[in-house]
């Protein structure tokens, strides 16, 4: 049967949910992105795809793409990654990058460029899963609390600053931040009544939830606030019923990688964004 594409998130989830449920941690991005579109709708068309090896086989791969952004591949067999290339090339021959776990991203890029190594690595991340939570001891001054509506102006600025730090598009983050606050998914570390760090978490879907973003303003870094608020949101997420609490780190950031491992997060898998060359 091969790849089936759709802009209907309901169709995608109906077809792909059994696949997504088998490895919800490794498929956290497809789960949380599709759930967000299912609940809130999409401002622009979103392309979903699911793959079967044959007509009577189960779905074993999926991807999501918001053109003109690069496709985000779930973990998949090399064959599925290769077979996706002509499908997407027919829709967008100018596509210049892909993102996914290391092996499937490289299989896609090799097929797209016609050779191994016909790409450069533009970003690498590591997915961590929480084991035994170990909060900072001693904890920094202050306490954790849920964000409130009065915090919205400051936290929308922090969301924008986090996006700038991580190379994401500049946009108005007030609505998205307000939704996180109302849903009780945005936590702060507060010192003497002043927020000094924040951490948010995705909704629990298929038993998993992902901590993101974690942000501390530059002038307040190095004091333990980020670790403390991450520990607080991680505990709250487990208490809310998440079987797996996850987060991504930039592999180039040794400080954050070491911090999250001290808190009890353990490496699960590596992913990369590849930009095609030649």
C-alpha positions in Angstrom: 0.0 0.0 0.0 2.8 2.4 0.8 2.2 6.0 1.9 -1.2 7.6 2.3 -1.3 11.4 2.7 -4.1 13.5 4.3 -4.8 16.9 5.7 -7.4 15.5 8.0 -5.9 15.0 11.4 -8.8 12.7 12.4 -8.1 10.4 9.5 -4.4 10.3 10.4 -5.0 9.5 14.0 -7.6 6.9 13.3 -5.1 5.1 11.0 -1.9 5.8 12.9 -3.0 5.6 16.6 -2.2 1.8 17.0 1.3 2.6 15.7 1.7 5.7 17.8 0.5 3.8 20.9 3.2 1.1 20.5 6.1 3.5 21.1 4.6 6.8 22.4 7.9 8.1 23.8 9.8 7.9 20.5 6.6 9.3 18.7 6.0 12.1 21.2 6.3 14.8 18.5 3.7 13.2 16.2 1.4 12.6 19.1 1.6 16.1 20.6 1.5 18.0 17.3 -1.4 16.0 16.0 -3.3 16.3 19.3 -2.8 20.1 19.3 -4.2 20.3 15.7 -7.1 18.0 16.6 -8.0 20.1 19.7 -7.3 23.6 18.4 -7.4 23.3 14.6 -4.6 24.5 12.3 -4.2 28.1 10.9 -2.6 26.7 7.7 -2.9 23.3 6.0 -1.0 20.5 7.6 0.2 17.4 5.8 0.1 14.0 7.6 1.2 10.7 6.2 1.0 7.1 7.3 2.7 4.0 5.8 1.8 0.3 5.5 4.1 -2.3 4.0 1.1 -3.9 2.2 -2.6 -3.5 2.0 -3.3 -5.9 4.9 -0.4 -4.8 7.1 -0.7 -2.5 10.1 0.5 1.1 9.9 4.2 1.2 11.0 5.3 4.7 10.1 4.1 8.3 10.0 5.1 11.9 9.5 3.8 15.4 9.8 4.6 18.6 7.8 3.4 22.1 7.8 4.6 23.4 4.4 7.0 25.1 3.7 8.6 23.7 6.8 10.5 20.4 6.6 8.8 17.1 7.2 9.1 15.6 10.7 9.5 11.9 10.4 8.5 9.4 13.1 10.8 6.5 13.6 10.4 4.2 10.5 12.0 1.5 8.5 14.6 2.7 5.9 12.3 1.4 3.2 9.4 3.7 4.3 11.8 6.7 4.4 13.0 6.0 0.9 9.5 5.5 -0.4 8.4 8.8 1.0 10.9 10.7 -1.1 9.1 10.5 -4.5 5.8 11.2 -2.8 7.0 14.5 -1.3 9.2 15.4 -4.3 6.0 15.3 -6.5 4.4 17.9 -4.1 7.5 20.0 -3.4 10.6 19.5 -5.5 12.3 22.4 -3.7 12.3 20.7 -0.3 15.7 21.2 1.2 15.7 19.5 4.6 14.2 16.7 6.8 14.0 16.0 10.5 13.8 12.6 12.3 15.7 10.0 14.2 19.2 9.6 12.9 18.8 6.5 10.7 15.5 7.3 9.0 16.5 11.0 8.4 19.7 9.8 6.7 17.8 7.2 4.6 15.5 9.9 3.4 18.3 12.4 2.7 20.4 9.8 0.8 17.4 8.9 -1.4 16.5 12.6 -2.0 20.1 13.6 -2.9 21.0 10.4 -4.6 24.1 9.7 -2.5 25.2 9.0 1.1 26.4 12.1 2.8 24.6 14.5 0.4 23.6 16.7 3.4 24.9 18.6 6.3 23.7 18.3 9.9 21.9 21.5 10.9 20.7 20.4 14.4 21.0 17.4 16.7 18.8 16.7 19.7 18.5 13.9 22.3 15.3 12.6 23.7 15.3 11.8 27.4 12.8 9.9 29.5 12.4 10.4 33.3 13.5 7.6 35.5 13.7 8.2 39.3 13.1 11.9 39.8 15.9 13.5 41.9 15.2 17.2 42.6 18.1 19.5 43.3 19.4 19.2 46.8 19.7 21.8 48.2 17.0 23.5 46.2 17.6 27.1 45.3 15.8 29.9 47.1 12.1 30.2 46.2 9.2 27.9 45.4 7.4 26.4 42.5 3.9 27.6 41.5 1.5 27.4 38.7 1.5 30.4 36.4 -1.5 32.8 36.7 -3.2 35.1 34.2 -1.3 38.0 35.7 1.9 36.4 34.6 0.9 36.4 30.9 2.7 39.5 29.6 6.1 38.4 31.1 5.8 34.8 30.1 4.8 35.6 26.5 8.0 37.6 26.4 9.9 34.7 27.7 8.3 32.4 25.2 9.4 34.7 22.4 12.9 34.9 23.9 13.1 31.1 24.0 12.0 30.9 20.4 14.7 33.3 19.4 17.4 31.4 21.4 16.4 28.1 19.6 16.0 29.5 16.1 12.2 29.3 15.9 10.0 31.7 13.9 9.2 35.0 15.6 5.5 35.3 16.3 3.0 36.5 18.9 3.1 33.9 21.7 0.4 35.5 23.9 -2.4 33.2 22.8 -0.4 30.0 23.1 1.0 31.1 26.5 -2.5 31.9 27.7 -3.7 28.5 26.7 -0.9 26.8 28.7 -1.7 28.9 31.7 -5.5 28.2 31.6 -4.8 24.5 31.2 -2.4 24.4 34.2 0.5 23.3 32.1 2.9 26.2 32.8 5.0 26.3 36.0 7.2 29.0 37.5 10.0 29.1 40.0 9.2 32.2 42.1 11.6 34.1 44.4 10.1 36.6 46.8 7.0 37.0 44.5 9.0 37.4 41.3 9.1 34.7 38.6 12.7 33.7 37.7 12.3 30.6 35.5 9.5 28.7 33.7 8.8 25.2 32.5 5.8 24.0 30.5 4.6 20.6 29.5 2.4 19.1 26.8 -0.9 17.4 27.5 -0.8 13.7 28.4 -1.4 11.8 25.2 -1.1 8.0 25.0 0.5 8.0 28.5 3.3 10.4 27.6 3.9 14.1 28.0 6.9 16.2 27.1 8.4 19.1 29.1 9.0 22.1 26.9 10.0 24.8 26.9 12.3 25.4 29.9 13.5 29.0 30.1 15.5 31.2 32.5 16.4 34.7 31.5 20.2 35.1 30.9 20.8 37.3 33.9 19.3 34.7 36.2 21.0 31.6 34.9 23.5 29.6 36.9 21.5 29.7 40.1 19.6 26.4 39.9 16.2 27.9 39.0 15.8 25.9 35.7 16.6 22.6 37.4 14.2 23.3 40.2 11.3 24.3 38.0 11.9 21.3 35.7 11.8 19.0 38.7 8.6 20.6 39.9 6.8 20.3 36.5 8.1 16.7 36.1 6.6 15.7 39.4 3.3 17.4 38.7 3.1 15.7 35.3 3.6 12.3 36.9 1.1 13.1 39.5 -1.3 14.0 36.8 -1.1 10.4 35.3 1.7 10.5 32.8 3.4 7.1 32.5 6.3 8.6 30.6 7.7 12.2 31.1 10.0 13.2 28.3 12.1 16.1 27.2 14.5 17.0 24.3 17.9 18.7 24.7 20.2 20.2 22.2 23.2 17.8 21.9 25.5 20.8 21.7 24.4 22.1 25.1 26.4 20.1 27.6 25.1 22.1 30.5 21.4 21.2 30.0 22.3 17.6 29.1 24.1 17.1 32.4 21.4 19.0 34.4 18.5 16.8 33.2 20.5 13.6 33.8 21.1 14.8 37.4 17.3 15.2 37.8 16.8 11.6 36.7 16.3 11.8 33.0 17.9 9.1 30.9 18.8 9.1 27.1 16.3 7.4 24.9 17.1 8.2 21.2 18.9 10.9 19.1 17.4 12.9 16.2 18.7 15.3 13.7 17.7 17.9 11.1 19.5 17.5 7.8 19.9 20.1 5.1 20.4 18.7 1.6 23.5 19.7 -0.5 24.2 19.4 -4.2 
